[in-house]
Amino acid sequence: MLPLDEAKQQLTGLMTGESDLIANAANFSAFLNEQLETINWLGFYFLKEGELVLGPFQGRPACVRIPVGKGVCGTAVAERRTQVVADVHAFPGHIACDVRSRSEVVVPLWQGDEVVGVLDIDSPVTDRFDAGDVAYIEALASCFCEQQFA
């Protein structure tokens, strides 16, 4: 995993001169996928007409639509905060897109004061994401939003 400052610099470089959301999210998902170990899915869901719709990702095919308030992703939007789940099988209402997933972190994406989507990362390892991982992922998600939605 690159040091945070270097990762932010590389992410900014990937996005410089490009304003397309899908292109930037695709590159960010590929970049972050290379930085994190022991993950089996990483990608975006964007809020459209009251539900989360699948965006660019790395991993196996995924659930296409998730209602706000449902599962870990929908809960992150409804509560407007990062969700860290050590054991997804113990999370009430967990949506199992990949049965191999054991833990999950979901970070809201912000455009100003509005949540516009989430960055979702799954791991086949229980309790995979510690406070340092979460801070790193949140900082890079914030960098992405600052570049994309400025």
DSSP file (Angstrom, degrees, kcal/mol; ACC not computed):
  #  RESIDUE AA STRUCTURE BP1 BP2  ACC     N-H-->O    O-->H-N    N-H-->O    O-->H-N    TCO  KAPPA ALPHA  PHI   PSI    X-CA   Y-CA   Z-CA
    1    1 A M              0   0    0      0, 0.0    34,-0.1     0, 0.0     3,-0.1   0.000 360.0 360.0 360.0 126.5    0.0    0.0    0.0
    2    2 A L        -     0   0    0      1,-0.1     5,-0.0     2,-0.1    33,-0.0  -0.350 360.0 -92.4 -65.4 149.2    1.4    3.4   -1.0
    3    3 A P     >  -     0   0    0      0, 0.0     4,-2.6     0, 0.0     3,-0.3  -0.344  42.9-111.1 -56.6 147.9    1.8    6.0    1.7
    4    4 A L  H  > S+     0   0    0      1,-0.2     4,-2.9     2,-0.2     5,-0.2   0.882 115.0  51.4 -55.4 -46.3   -1.3    8.2    1.7
    5    5 A D  H  > S+     0   0    0      1,-0.2     4,-2.0     2,-0.2    -1,-0.2   0.907 113.2  45.7 -60.2 -41.2    0.3   11.3    0.3
    6    6 A E  H  > S+     0   0    0     -3,-0.3     4,-2.4     2,-0.2    -1,-0.2   0.895 112.2  51.4 -68.0 -39.9    1.8    9.4   -2.6
    7    7 A A  H  X S+     0   0    0     -4,-2.6     4,-2.7     2,-0.2    -2,-0.2   0.914 110.3  49.1 -63.3 -42.7   -1.5    7.6   -3.2
    8    8 A K  H  X S+     0   0    0     -4,-2.9     4,-2.8    -5,-0.2    -1,-0.2   0.912 110.7  51.1 -61.5 -42.1   -3.4   11.0   -3.3
    9    9 A Q  H  X S+     0   0    0     -4,-2.0     4,-2.1    -5,-0.2    -2,-0.2   0.913 112.2  45.9 -62.9 -43.0   -0.9   12.4   -5.7
   10   10 A Q  H  X S+     0   0    0     -4,-2.4     4,-2.1     2,-0.2    -2,-0.2   0.908 112.6  50.2 -67.5 -41.1   -1.2    9.4   -8.0
   11   11 A L  H  X S+     0   0    0     -4,-2.7     4,-1.6     2,-0.2    -2,-0.2   0.930 110.4  49.9 -61.8 -45.2   -5.0    9.5   -7.9
   12   12 A T  H  X S+     0   0    0     -4,-2.8     4,-1.7     1,-0.2    -1,-0.2   0.905 109.7  52.2 -59.2 -41.8   -5.0   13.3   -8.6
   13   13 A G  H  < S+     0   0    0     -4,-2.1    -1,-0.2     1,-0.2    -2,-0.2   0.881 106.9  52.6 -62.1 -38.8   -2.7   12.6  -11.6
   14   14 A L  H  < S+     0   0    0     -4,-2.1    -1,-0.2     1,-0.2    -2,-0.2   0.842 116.2  40.0 -63.5 -33.2   -5.1    9.9  -12.9
   15   15 A M  H >< S+     0   0    0     -4,-1.6     3,-2.3    -3,-0.2    -2,-0.2   0.644  84.2 116.8 -93.8 -16.8   -8.0   12.4  -12.8
   16   16 A T  T 3< S+     0   0    0     -4,-1.7     3,-0.1     1,-0.3    -3,-0.0  -0.313  87.6   8.5 -59.9 127.7   -6.3   15.5  -14.0
   17   17 A G  T 3  S+     0   0    0      1,-0.2     2,-0.5    -2,-0.1    -1,-0.3   0.419 109.6  98.3  84.2  -1.2   -7.8   16.7  -17.3
   18   18 A E    <   +     0   0    0     -3,-2.3    -1,-0.2     1,-0.1     0, 0.0  -0.979  38.0 171.8-123.0 127.7  -10.7   14.2  -17.2
   19   19 A S        +     0   0    0     -2,-0.5     2,-0.3    -3,-0.1    -1,-0.1   0.516  41.3 116.4-108.6  -8.5  -14.2   15.1  -16.0
   20   20 A D     >  -     0   0    0      1,-0.2     4,-2.3     2,-0.1     5,-0.2  -0.468  55.2-150.1 -70.1 125.3  -16.1   12.0  -16.9
   21   21 A L  H  > S+     0   0    0     -2,-0.3     4,-2.8     1,-0.2     5,-0.2   0.914  94.0  47.8 -60.8 -47.1  -17.4   10.3  -13.8
   22   22 A I  H  > S+     0   0    0      1,-0.2     4,-2.4     2,-0.2    -1,-0.2   0.922 112.6  48.6 -65.2 -43.7  -17.4    6.8  -15.1
   23   23 A A  H  > S+     0   0    0      2,-0.2     4,-2.2     1,-0.2    -1,-0.2   0.930 115.6  44.0 -61.0 -45.7  -13.8    7.1  -16.5
   24   24 A N  H  X S+     0   0    0     -4,-2.3     4,-2.5     2,-0.2    -2,-0.2   0.892 113.8  49.3 -69.1 -39.7  -12.5    8.5  -13.3
   25   25 A A  H  X S+     0   0    0     -4,-2.8     4,-2.6    -5,-0.2    -1,-0.2   0.883 110.4  52.3 -66.3 -37.2  -14.4    6.0  -11.1
   26   26 A A  H  X S+     0   0    0     -4,-2.4     4,-2.1    -5,-0.2    -2,-0.2   0.941 112.5  44.0 -63.5 -47.3  -13.1    3.1  -13.3
   27   27 A N  H  X S+     0   0    0     -4,-2.2     4,-2.6     1,-0.2    -2,-0.2   0.898 113.7  51.0 -65.3 -39.8   -9.5    4.3  -12.9
   28   28 A F  H  X S+     0   0    0     -4,-2.5     4,-3.1     2,-0.2     5,-0.3   0.921 109.3  50.2 -64.1 -43.1   -9.9    4.9   -9.2
   29   29 A S  H  X S+     0   0    0     -4,-2.6     4,-2.0     1,-0.2    -1,-0.2   0.912 113.3  46.0 -63.3 -40.3  -11.3    1.4   -8.6
   30   30 A A  H  X S+     0   0    0     -4,-2.1     4,-1.2     2,-0.2    -2,-0.2   0.919 114.8  48.1 -65.7 -43.0   -8.4   -0.2  -10.5
   31   31 A F  H >X S+     0   0    0     -4,-2.6     4,-0.8     1,-0.2     3,-0.5   0.944 114.7  43.7 -62.1 -50.1   -5.9    2.0   -8.7
   32   32 A L  H >X S+     0   0    0     -4,-3.1     4,-1.6     1,-0.2     3,-0.7   0.854 106.5  61.6 -68.0 -34.0   -7.3    1.3   -5.2
   33   33 A N  H 3< S+     0   0    0     -4,-2.0    -1,-0.2    -5,-0.3    -2,-0.2   0.844 104.2  50.1 -59.0 -33.6   -7.7   -2.4   -6.0
   34   34 A E  H << S+     0   0    0     -4,-1.2    -1,-0.3    -3,-0.5    -2,-0.2   0.711 109.1  52.6 -76.4 -20.6   -3.9   -2.6   -6.5
   35   35 A Q  H << S+     0   0    0     -4,-0.8     2,-0.4    -3,-0.7    -2,-0.2   0.774  99.8  67.4 -86.1 -27.8   -3.3   -0.8   -3.1
   36   36 A L     <  -     0   0    0     -4,-1.6     3,-0.3   -35,-0.1     2,-0.2  -0.793  68.4-149.0-104.4 135.6   -5.4   -3.1   -0.9
   37   37 A E  S    S+     0   0    0     -2,-0.4     3,-0.1     1,-0.2    -2,-0.0  -0.589  72.3  21.4 -96.0 161.5   -4.6   -6.7    0.0
   38   38 A T  S    S+     0   0    0     -2,-0.2    87,-0.4     1,-0.2     2,-0.4   0.877  85.1 131.8  48.3  51.1   -7.1   -9.5    0.7
   39   39 A I        -     0   0    0     -3,-0.3    84,-0.3    84,-0.2    -1,-0.2  -0.952  38.0-171.0-122.4 151.0  -10.1   -7.9   -0.9
   40   40 A N  S    S+     0   0    0     82,-1.8    20,-0.6    -2,-0.4     2,-0.3   0.455  72.6  23.5-118.7  -4.1  -12.4   -9.7   -3.3
   41   41 A W  E     +AB  59 122A   0     81,-1.3    81,-2.9    18,-0.2    -1,-0.3  -0.939  55.0 169.8-160.9 139.6  -14.6   -6.8   -4.6
   42   42 A L  E     +AB  58 121A   0     16,-2.1    16,-3.0    -2,-0.3     2,-0.3  -0.949  26.6 113.8-150.9 127.1  -14.2   -3.0   -4.8
   43   43 A G  E     -AB  57 120A   0     77,-2.5    77,-3.2    -2,-0.3     2,-0.3  -0.992  48.8 -84.1-175.7-176.3  -16.4   -0.6   -6.6
   44   44 A F  E     - B   0 119A   0     12,-2.3    11,-3.0    -2,-0.3     2,-0.4  -0.780  15.8-169.0-110.0 147.2  -18.9    2.2   -6.8
   45   45 A Y  E     -AB  54 118A   0     73,-2.1    73,-2.8    -2,-0.3     2,-0.4  -0.994  17.3-155.4-126.6 133.8  -22.6    2.6   -6.5
   46   46 A F  E     -AB  53 117A   0      7,-2.8     7,-2.7    -2,-0.4     2,-0.4  -0.899  20.7-114.4-113.2 140.2  -24.1    5.9   -7.5
   47   47 A L  E     +A   52   0A   0     69,-2.5     2,-0.4    -2,-0.4     5,-0.2  -0.574  41.9 167.3 -74.9 121.8  -27.4    7.3   -6.2
   48   48 A K  E >   -A   51   0A   0      3,-3.1     3,-1.5    -2,-0.4    -2,-0.0  -0.970  65.9 -20.6-140.0 120.9  -30.0    7.6   -9.0
   49   49 A E  T 3  S-     0   0    0     -2,-0.4     3,-0.1     1,-0.3    -1,-0.1   0.870 128.7 -45.2  49.8  45.2  -33.7    8.2   -8.4
   50   50 A G  T 3  S+     0   0    0      1,-0.2    18,-0.9    17,-0.1     2,-0.3   0.530 123.4  79.1  83.3   7.2  -33.6    7.1   -4.8
   51   51 A E  E <  S-AC  48  67A   0     -3,-1.5    -3,-3.1    16,-0.2     2,-0.4  -0.974  80.1-106.1-142.1 160.1  -31.6    3.9   -5.2
   52   52 A L  E     -AC  47  66A   0     14,-3.1    14,-2.4    -2,-0.3     2,-0.4  -0.718  33.1-162.7 -86.7 131.3  -27.9    2.9   -5.6
   53   53 A V  E     -AC  46  65A   0     -7,-2.7    -7,-2.8    -2,-0.4    12,-0.2  -0.949  27.6-101.6-118.6 134.4  -26.9    1.8   -9.1
   54   54 A L  E     +A   45   0A   0     10,-2.7    -9,-0.3    -2,-0.4     3,-0.1  -0.203  43.3 176.4 -55.7 135.0  -23.8   -0.2   -9.8
   55   55 A G  E     -     0   0A   0    -11,-3.0    -1,-0.1     1,-0.3   -33,-0.0  -0.374  47.5 -29.3-118.1-158.9  -20.9    1.8  -11.3
   56   56 A P  E    S+     0   0A   0      0, 0.0   -12,-2.3     0, 0.0     2,-0.3  -0.247  71.7 163.0 -58.9 143.6  -17.3    0.8  -12.2
   57   57 A F  E     -A   43   0A   0    -14,-0.2     2,-0.4    -3,-0.1   -14,-0.3  -0.958  38.1-128.6-154.7 169.6  -15.8   -2.0  -10.1
   58   58 A Q  E    S+A   42   0A   0    -16,-3.0   -16,-2.1    -2,-0.3     2,-0.3  -0.999  72.0  36.5-124.2 124.4  -13.2   -4.7   -9.7
   59   59 A G  E    S-A   41   0A   0     -2,-0.4   -18,-0.2   -18,-0.2     3,-0.1  -0.879  95.9 -19.0 134.5-166.5  -14.3   -8.2   -9.0
   60   60 A R  S    S-     0   0    0    -20,-0.6    -2,-0.1    -2,-0.3    37,-0.0  -0.264  86.3 -70.6 -71.4 161.2  -17.1  -10.6   -9.8
   61   61 A P        -     0   0    0      0, 0.0     2,-0.2     0, 0.0    -1,-0.2  -0.185  62.6-157.0 -51.4 147.9  -20.4   -9.4  -11.2
   62   62 A A        -     0   0    0     -3,-0.1     2,-0.1     1,-0.1    -8,-0.1  -0.725  26.7 -71.4-128.1 170.4  -22.4   -7.6   -8.5
   63   63 A C        -     0   0    0     -2,-0.2     3,-0.1     1,-0.1    -1,-0.1  -0.430  40.9-151.9 -59.2 135.8  -25.9   -6.6   -7.5
   64   64 A V  S    S+     0   0    0      1,-0.2   -10,-2.7    -2,-0.1     2,-0.4   0.881  72.7  27.8 -85.0 -39.9  -27.0   -3.9   -9.9
   65   65 A R  E     -C   53   0A   0    -12,-0.2    -1,-0.2   -20,-0.1   -12,-0.2  -0.977  58.7-176.5-130.2 137.8  -29.4   -1.9   -7.7
   66   66 A I  E     -C   52   0A   0    -14,-2.4   -14,-3.1    -2,-0.4     2,-0.1  -0.991  26.0-127.4-131.8 123.1  -29.6   -1.5   -3.9
   67   67 A P  E >   -C   51   0A   0      0, 0.0     3,-2.0     0, 0.0   -16,-0.2  -0.406  35.7 -98.8 -67.4 144.6  -32.4    0.4   -2.2
   68   68 A V  T 3  S+     0   0    0    -18,-0.9     7,-0.2     1,-0.3     6,-0.1  -0.428 112.8  25.9 -59.6 133.6  -31.3    3.2    0.2
   69   69 A G  T 3  S+     0   0    0      5,-1.4     2,-0.4     1,-0.3    -1,-0.3   0.313 100.8 106.6  92.4  -7.5  -31.5    1.8    3.8
   70   70 A K  S <> S-     0   0    0     -3,-2.0     4,-1.6    25,-0.0     5,-0.3  -0.853  77.7 -13.5-107.9 141.1  -30.9   -1.8    2.7
   71   71 A G  H  > S-     0   0    0     22,-0.5     4,-1.7    -2,-0.4    23,-0.2  -0.007 102.0 -57.8  64.5-174.8  -27.7   -3.7    3.2
   72   72 A V  H  > S+     0   0    0      2,-0.2     4,-2.0     1,-0.2    -1,-0.2   0.909 137.4  48.6 -70.1 -42.7  -24.4   -2.1    4.2
   73   73 A C  H  > S+     0   0    0      1,-0.2     4,-1.6     2,-0.2    -2,-0.2   0.946 113.2  45.8 -63.6 -48.9  -24.3    0.2    1.1
   74   74 A G  H  X S+     0   0    0     -4,-1.6     4,-2.4     1,-0.2    -5,-1.4   0.839 111.3  53.7 -64.2 -32.9  -27.9    1.4    1.6
   75   75 A T  H  X S+     0   0    0     -4,-1.7     4,-2.9    -5,-0.3     5,-0.3   0.885 103.6  56.2 -67.5 -39.6  -27.3    1.9    5.3
   76   76 A A  H  X>S+     0   0    0     -4,-2.0     5,-1.3     1,-0.2     4,-0.8   0.892 112.0  43.2 -59.5 -39.4  -24.2    4.1    4.6
   77   77 A V  H  <5S+     0   0    0     -4,-1.6     3,-0.4     2,-0.2    -2,-0.2   0.946 115.0  48.0 -70.3 -48.7  -26.4    6.4    2.5
   78   78 A A  H  <5S+     0   0    0     -4,-2.4    -2,-0.2     1,-0.2    -1,-0.2   0.881 120.9  36.6 -61.2 -39.7  -29.3    6.4    4.9
   79   79 A E  H  <5S-     0   0    0     -4,-2.9    -1,-0.2     2,-0.2    -2,-0.2   0.531 101.2-135.2 -91.4  -7.4  -27.0    7.2    7.9
   80   80 A R  T  <5 +     0   0    0     -4,-0.8     2,-0.3    -3,-0.4    -3,-0.2   0.871  69.1  95.3  56.4  41.5  -24.7    9.4    5.9
   81   81 A R  S   <S-     0   0    0     -5,-1.3    -2,-0.2    -6,-0.2    -1,-0.2  -0.991  82.9 -81.6-156.4 159.0  -21.6    7.8    7.4
   82   82 A T        -     0   0    0     -2,-0.3     2,-0.5    25,-0.1    25,-0.2  -0.327  38.7-149.2 -61.5 139.3  -19.0    5.1    6.8
   83   83 A Q  E     -D  106   0A   0     23,-2.4    23,-2.5     2,-0.0     2,-0.5  -0.965  12.0-173.1-113.6 126.9  -20.0    1.6    7.6
   84   84 A V  E     -D  105   0A   0     -2,-0.5     2,-0.6    21,-0.2    21,-0.2  -0.980   5.1-173.4-120.1 118.1  -17.4   -0.9    8.8
   85   85 A V  E     -D  104   0A   0     19,-3.2    19,-2.2    -2,-0.5     3,-0.3  -0.941  13.9-170.2-119.6 113.7  -18.7   -4.5    9.2
   86   86 A A  S    S+     0   0    0     -2,-0.6    41,-2.8     1,-0.3     2,-0.4   0.844  86.9  21.2 -70.0 -34.7  -16.4   -7.1   10.7
   87   87 A D    >   -     0   0    0     39,-0.2     3,-1.9     1,-0.1     4,-0.3  -0.874  65.1-167.3-138.7 101.8  -18.7  -10.0    9.8
   88   88 A V  G >  S+     0   0    0     14,-2.9     3,-1.2    -2,-0.4     6,-0.2   0.770  87.2  65.3 -63.3 -24.6  -21.2   -9.4    7.1
   89   89 A H  G 3  S+     0   0    0     13,-0.4    -1,-0.3     1,-0.3     5,-0.1   0.682 102.0  49.6 -72.2 -15.2  -23.1  -12.5    8.0
   90   90 A A  G <  S+     0   0    0     -3,-1.9    -1,-0.3     2,-0.1    -2,-0.2   0.433  87.6 103.1 -97.1  -2.2  -24.0  -10.9   11.4
   91   91 A F  S X  S-     0   0    0     -3,-1.2     3,-1.9    -4,-0.3     2,-0.1  -0.724  80.1-119.2 -85.6 120.2  -25.2   -7.7    9.7
   92   92 A P  T 3  S+     0   0    0      0, 0.0   -21,-0.2     0, 0.0    -2,-0.1  -0.371  95.7   7.8 -60.7 126.7  -29.0   -7.5    9.7
   93   93 A G  T 3  S+     0   0    0      1,-0.2   -22,-0.5    -2,-0.1   -21,-0.0   0.660  84.9 174.5  79.3  16.0  -30.3   -7.3    6.1
   94   94 A H    <   -     0   0    0     -3,-1.9     2,-0.7    -6,-0.2    -1,-0.2  -0.313  27.4-137.6 -56.9 135.3  -26.9   -7.9    4.5
   95   95 A I        -     0   0    0    -25,-0.1     2,-1.2   -32,-0.0     3,-0.2  -0.878  13.9-149.6 -97.6 112.3  -27.2   -8.2    0.7
   96   96 A A        +     0   0    0     -2,-0.7     3,-0.2     1,-0.2    -2,-0.0  -0.678  33.8 156.7 -90.0  93.0  -24.9  -11.1   -0.4
   97   97 A C  S    S+     0   0    0     -2,-1.2     2,-0.4     1,-0.3    -1,-0.2   0.806  80.5  25.3 -80.2 -31.8  -23.7  -10.4   -3.9
   98   98 A D    >   -     0   0    0     -3,-0.2     3,-1.9     1,-0.1    -1,-0.3  -0.960  70.0-153.5-135.2 114.2  -20.6  -12.6   -3.4
   99   99 A V  T 3  S+     0   0    0     -2,-0.4    -1,-0.1     1,-0.3    -2,-0.0   0.669  92.4  68.1 -64.1 -15.5  -20.9  -15.4   -0.8
  100  100 A R  T 3  S+     0   0    0    -60,-0.1    -1,-0.3    -3,-0.0     2,-0.1   0.712  76.3 105.5 -75.0 -19.5  -17.1  -15.3   -0.3
  101  101 A S    <   +     0   0    0     -3,-1.9     3,-0.1     1,-0.2    25,-0.1  -0.372  34.9 165.0 -67.6 137.3  -17.3  -11.9    1.3
  102  102 A R        +     0   0    0     21,-3.8   -14,-2.9     1,-0.4   -13,-0.4   0.625  64.6  23.9-121.0 -32.5  -16.8  -11.9    5.1
  103  103 A S  E     - E   0 123A   0     20,-1.9    20,-2.4   -16,-0.2    -1,-0.4  -0.926  64.4-170.6-136.4 162.7  -16.2   -8.2    5.9
  104  104 A E  E     -DE  85 122A   0    -19,-2.2   -19,-3.2    -2,-0.3     2,-0.4  -0.999  14.4-162.7-154.3 146.0  -17.0   -4.9    4.3
  105  105 A V  E     -DE  84 121A   0     16,-2.4    16,-2.6    -2,-0.3     2,-0.4  -0.999  11.4-171.4-130.2 134.8  -16.4   -1.2    4.4
  106  106 A V  E     -DE  83 120A   0    -23,-2.5   -23,-2.4    -2,-0.4    14,-0.2  -0.989   2.4-167.2-130.0 123.0  -18.6    1.3    2.7
  107  107 A V  E     - E   0 119A   0     12,-2.6    12,-2.5    -2,-0.4   -25,-0.1  -0.935  21.2-125.9-112.8 123.8  -17.7    5.0    2.4
  108  108 A P  E     - E   0 118A   0      0, 0.0     2,-0.5     0, 0.0    10,-0.3  -0.364  18.9-136.4 -63.9 146.9  -20.2    7.6    1.3
  109  109 A L  E     - E   0 117A   0      8,-3.1     7,-2.8    35,-0.0     8,-0.9  -0.917  22.2-151.3-106.1 132.3  -19.2    9.9   -1.6
  110  110 A W  E     - E   0 115A   0     -2,-0.5     2,-0.5     5,-0.2     5,-0.2  -0.861  25.0-175.8-114.5 136.5  -20.0   13.5   -1.1
  111  111 A Q  E >  S- E   0 114A   0      3,-2.8     3,-1.7    -2,-0.4     2,-0.4  -0.916  80.4 -52.6-120.4 100.4  -20.8   16.4   -3.5
  112  112 A G  T 3  S-     0   0    0     -2,-0.5    37,-0.0     1,-0.2    38,-0.0  -0.577 121.8 -21.1  66.0-125.0  -21.1   19.3   -1.2
  113  113 A D  T 3  S+     0   0    0     -2,-0.4     2,-0.4    -3,-0.1    -1,-0.2   0.349 120.8  93.5 -95.5   4.8  -23.5   18.3    1.5
  114  114 A E  E <  S- E   0 111A   0     -3,-1.7    -3,-2.8     2,-0.0     2,-0.5  -0.829  72.4-131.8-106.3 135.3  -25.2   15.6   -0.5
  115  115 A V  E     + E   0 110A   0     -2,-0.4    -5,-0.2    -5,-0.2     3,-0.1  -0.728  27.8 174.5 -77.5 125.4  -24.3   11.9   -0.6
  116  116 A V  E     -     0   0A   0     -7,-2.8   -69,-2.5    -2,-0.5     2,-0.3   0.429  58.4 -39.5-113.1  -3.5  -24.1   11.0   -4.3
  117  117 A G  E     -BE  46 109A   0     -8,-0.9    -8,-3.1   -71,-0.3     2,-0.3  -0.983  59.0-100.6 169.1-169.5  -22.9    7.4   -4.0
  118  118 A V  E     -BE  45 108A   0    -73,-2.8   -73,-2.1    -2,-0.3     2,-0.6  -0.978  11.3-135.0-141.8 154.3  -20.7    5.0   -2.1
  119  119 A L  E     -BE  44 107A   0    -12,-2.5   -12,-2.6    -2,-0.3     2,-0.4  -0.971  31.5-164.5-104.7 121.4  -17.4    3.3   -2.4
  120  120 A D  E     -BE  43 106A   0    -77,-3.2   -77,-2.5    -2,-0.6     2,-0.4  -0.920  10.6-178.6-115.3 129.7  -17.9   -0.4   -1.4
  121  121 A I  E     -BE  42 105A   0    -16,-2.6   -16,-2.4    -2,-0.4     2,-0.3  -0.993   4.4-169.6-132.8 127.6  -15.0   -2.8   -0.5
  122  122 A D  E     -BE  41 104A   0    -81,-2.9   -82,-1.8    -2,-0.4   -81,-1.3  -0.837   1.4-165.6-114.5 151.6  -15.4   -6.4    0.4
  123  123 A S  E     - E   0 103A   0    -20,-2.4   -21,-3.8    -2,-0.3   -20,-1.9  -0.984  26.5-139.5-133.5 146.7  -12.9   -8.9    1.8
  124  124 A P  S    S+     0   0    0      0, 0.0     2,-0.5     0, 0.0   -85,-0.1   0.410  86.2  86.3 -80.1   3.9  -13.0  -12.7    2.2
  125  125 A V  S >  S-     0   0    0    -87,-0.4     3,-1.0   -22,-0.1   -23,-0.2  -0.904  84.3-121.0-108.3 128.7  -11.4  -12.2    5.6
  126  126 A T  T 3  S+     0   0    0     -2,-0.5   -39,-0.2     1,-0.2   -23,-0.2  -0.433  96.4   7.0 -64.5 138.5  -13.5  -11.6    8.7
  127  127 A D  T 3  S+     0   0    0    -41,-2.8    -1,-0.2   -25,-0.2   -41,-0.1   0.868  83.7 151.4  57.6  42.1  -12.6   -8.3   10.4
  128  128 A R    <   +     0   0    0     -3,-1.0     2,-0.7   -42,-0.2    -2,-0.1   0.826  47.4  72.1 -71.8 -34.2  -10.3   -7.3    7.6
  129  129 A F        -     0   0    0    -44,-0.1     2,-0.1   -25,-0.1    -1,-0.1  -0.760  61.2-176.5-100.0 111.4  -10.6   -3.5    7.8
  130  130 A D     >  -     0   0    0     -2,-0.7     4,-2.4     1,-0.1     5,-0.2  -0.365  46.5 -90.2 -93.2 179.2   -8.9   -1.7   10.8
  131  131 A A  H  > S+     0   0    0      1,-0.2     4,-2.4     2,-0.2     5,-0.2   0.854 126.9  53.5 -60.0 -36.5   -9.0    2.0   11.7
  132  132 A G  H  > S+     0   0    0      2,-0.2     4,-2.1     1,-0.2    -1,-0.2   0.906 109.2  48.2 -65.3 -41.9   -5.9    2.7    9.6
  133  133 A D  H  > S+     0   0    0      2,-0.2     4,-2.8     1,-0.2     5,-0.2   0.927 112.1  49.6 -61.6 -45.2   -7.5    1.0    6.5
  134  134 A V  H  X S+     0   0    0     -4,-2.4     4,-2.9     1,-0.2     5,-0.2   0.921 110.6  49.1 -62.9 -44.7  -10.7    3.0    7.0
  135  135 A A  H  X S+     0   0    0     -4,-2.4     4,-2.3     2,-0.2    -1,-0.2   0.903 112.6  49.0 -61.1 -41.2   -8.9    6.3    7.4
  136  136 A Y  H  X S+     0   0    0     -4,-2.1     4,-2.1     2,-0.2    -2,-0.2   0.935 113.9  44.9 -62.9 -48.9   -6.8    5.6    4.2
  137  137 A I  H  X S+     0   0    0     -4,-2.8     4,-2.5     1,-0.2    -2,-0.2   0.912 113.7  49.8 -64.6 -43.9   -9.9    4.6    2.2
  138  138 A E  H  X S+     0   0    0     -4,-2.9     4,-2.5    -5,-0.2    -1,-0.2   0.907 110.2  51.0 -61.8 -41.4  -11.9    7.6    3.4
  139  139 A A  H  X S+     0   0    0     -4,-2.3     4,-2.1    -5,-0.2    -1,-0.2   0.903 112.6  45.2 -64.6 -41.2   -9.1   10.0    2.6
  140  140 A L  H  X S+     0   0    0     -4,-2.1     4,-2.5     2,-0.2    -1,-0.2   0.875 112.1  51.7 -71.0 -36.1   -8.8    8.6   -1.0
  141  141 A A  H  X S+     0   0    0     -4,-2.5     4,-2.4     2,-0.2    -2,-0.2   0.903 110.5  49.4 -63.8 -39.9  -12.5    8.7   -1.4
  142  142 A S  H  X S+     0   0    0     -4,-2.5     4,-2.7     2,-0.2    -2,-0.2   0.907 109.9  50.8 -63.8 -42.4  -12.5   12.4   -0.3
  143  143 A C  H  X S+     0   0    0     -4,-2.1     4,-2.1     2,-0.2    -2,-0.2   0.915 110.1  50.6 -60.4 -44.1   -9.7   13.1   -2.7
  144  144 A F  H  X S+     0   0    0     -4,-2.5     4,-3.0     1,-0.2     5,-0.2   0.940 112.0  46.5 -58.1 -49.0  -11.7   11.5   -5.5
  145  145 A C  H  X S+     0   0    0     -4,-2.4     4,-2.9     1,-0.2    -2,-0.2   0.896 110.0  53.2 -64.0 -40.9  -14.8   13.6   -4.6
  146  146 A E  H  < S+     0   0    0     -4,-2.7     4,-0.4     1,-0.2    -1,-0.2   0.901 116.0  40.2 -60.7 -40.6  -12.8   16.8   -4.4
  147  147 A Q  H  < S+     0   0    0     -4,-2.1     3,-0.3    -5,-0.2    -2,-0.2   0.920 122.1  40.4 -72.6 -44.8  -11.4   16.2   -7.9
  148  148 A Q  H  < S+     0   0    0     -4,-3.0    -2,-0.2    -5,-0.2    -3,-0.2   0.878 124.1  32.7 -75.6 -39.9  -14.6   14.9   -9.5
  149  149 A F     <        0   0    0     -4,-2.9    -1,-0.2    -5,-0.2    -2,-0.1   0.198 360.0 360.0-109.0  16.0  -17.2   17.2   -8.0
  150  150 A A              0   0    0     -4,-0.4    -1,-0.2    -3,-0.3    -2,-0.1   0.497 360.0 360.0 -66.7 360.0  -15.2   20.5   -7.6
